[in-house]
Amino acid sequence: MFITWAKLETGHKVKALCSNGGRKYMAQHVQDWLYEHSITHKVTTADMLQHNGIAEHLNCMLLDKSHAMLADTNLPKSYWLEALNYTTLLHNLSPSCSIPTTPSKAYTSIKPDVS
């Protein structure tokens, strides 16, 4: 469902699916579907967080920033999800060293309104 949604949302074809080798995407019907749609399946070792360094680094960075927001505002920890959502939004609207634009603009081809 996500691959179809991403294609409709952006107009771009999904070229690769990266997963951790767990059972979810290893079923034969999923492999067949990926093959039919010319999507490469990149698999890391299951339950080995070290093999997914970029995603793990992003998760840690987003959580650290969310905790800092809560500490700075003296809000209770029950607001952690709202802080995480806002941190993710800020990350997606911020310039990136790895791409020449913001992640949001790279994904949608639309310059975000930050006013």
C-alpha positions as CSV (number, residue, x, y, z in Angstrom):
1,M,0.0,0.0,0.0
2,F,2.8,2.4,0.9
3,I,4.6,1.9,-2.4
4,T,1.4,2.6,-4.4
5,W,0.7,5.6,-2.2
6,A,4.2,7.0,-2.6
7,K,4.1,6.6,-6.4
8,L,0.7,8.4,-6.6
9,E,1.8,11.1,-4.2
10,T,5.1,11.9,-5.9
11,G,4.8,10.6,-9.4
12,H,8.1,8.8,-9.0
13,K,8.6,5.1,-9.2
14,V,9.9,3.3,-6.1
15,K,13.2,1.7,-7.0
16,A,14.1,-0.1,-3.8
17,L,12.5,-1.5,-0.6
18,C,14.9,-1.7,2.3
19,S,13.9,-4.0,5.2
20,N,15.6,-5.7,8.1
21,G,15.1,-9.3,6.9
22,G,12.2,-9.9,9.2
23,R,9.2,-12.0,8.1
24,K,7.0,-9.1,7.0
25,Y,8.5,-8.6,3.6
26,M,10.1,-12.0,3.0
27,A,6.9,-13.9,2.0
28,Q,7.0,-15.3,-1.5
29,H,4.0,-13.3,-2.7
30,V,5.7,-10.1,-1.6
31,Q,9.0,-11.0,-3.3
32,D,7.0,-11.9,-6.5
33,W,5.2,-8.5,-6.4
34,L,8.4,-6.6,-6.0
35,Y,10.0,-8.5,-8.9
36,E,7.0,-7.9,-11.1
37,H,7.3,-4.1,-10.4
38,S,11.1,-4.1,-10.8
39,I,11.7,-3.0,-7.3
40,T,14.9,-4.1,-5.7
41,H,14.6,-5.6,-2.2
42,K,17.6,-4.7,0.0
43,V,17.8,-6.8,3.1
44,T,19.8,-6.3,6.2
45,T,20.2,-9.0,9.0
46,A,17.1,-9.4,11.1
47,D,17.3,-7.9,14.6
48,M,20.7,-6.3,14.0
49,L,20.2,-2.6,14.5
50,Q,23.8,-2.0,13.7
51,H,23.1,-2.8,10.1
52,N,20.7,0.0,9.8
53,G,22.9,2.8,11.0
54,I,21.3,5.7,9.1
55,A,17.8,5.0,10.3
56,E,18.9,4.3,13.8
57,H,20.9,7.6,13.9
58,L,17.8,9.5,12.7
59,N,15.6,7.8,15.3
60,C,18.0,8.7,18.1
61,M,18.4,12.3,16.8
62,L,14.7,12.8,16.6
63,L,14.1,11.4,20.1
64,D,16.9,13.5,21.6
65,K,15.4,16.7,20.1
66,S,11.9,15.7,21.3
67,H,13.2,15.2,24.8
68,A,15.0,18.5,24.7
69,M,11.8,20.2,23.6
70,L,9.8,18.7,26.5
71,A,12.6,19.6,29.0
72,D,12.8,23.2,27.7
73,T,9.0,23.7,27.9
74,N,8.5,21.9,31.2
75,L,5.7,19.8,29.6
76,P,5.0,16.3,31.0
77,K,6.4,13.3,29.3
78,S,2.8,12.4,28.1
79,Y,3.4,15.0,25.3
80,W,6.3,13.0,23.8
81,L,4.4,11.9,20.7
82,E,3.4,15.5,19.9
83,A,7.0,16.6,20.4
84,L,8.2,13.8,18.2
85,N,5.8,14.7,15.4
86,Y,6.9,18.4,15.6
87,T,10.5,17.4,15.6
88,T,10.0,15.3,12.5
89,L,8.2,18.1,10.8
90,L,11.1,20.5,11.6
91,H,13.6,17.9,10.3
92,N,11.7,17.6,7.0
93,L,11.5,21.3,6.5
94,S,15.2,21.9,7.3
95,P,18.0,22.0,4.8
96,S,20.1,18.8,4.5
97,C,23.8,18.2,3.8
98,S,23.1,15.0,1.9
99,I,20.7,16.7,-0.6
100,P,20.7,20.2,-2.1
101,T,17.2,21.0,-0.8
102,T,14.9,20.1,2.1
103,P,13.6,16.6,2.5
104,S,10.1,17.8,2.0
105,K,10.9,19.5,-1.3
106,A,12.9,16.6,-2.5
107,Y,10.0,14.3,-1.8
108,T,7.1,16.4,-3.2
109,S,8.9,18.8,-5.6
110,I,7.0,21.6,-3.9
111,K,8.9,24.3,-1.9
112,P,7.4,24.2,1.7
113,D,5.8,27.4,3.1
114,V,7.7,28.2,6.2
115,S,6.1,31.5,6.9
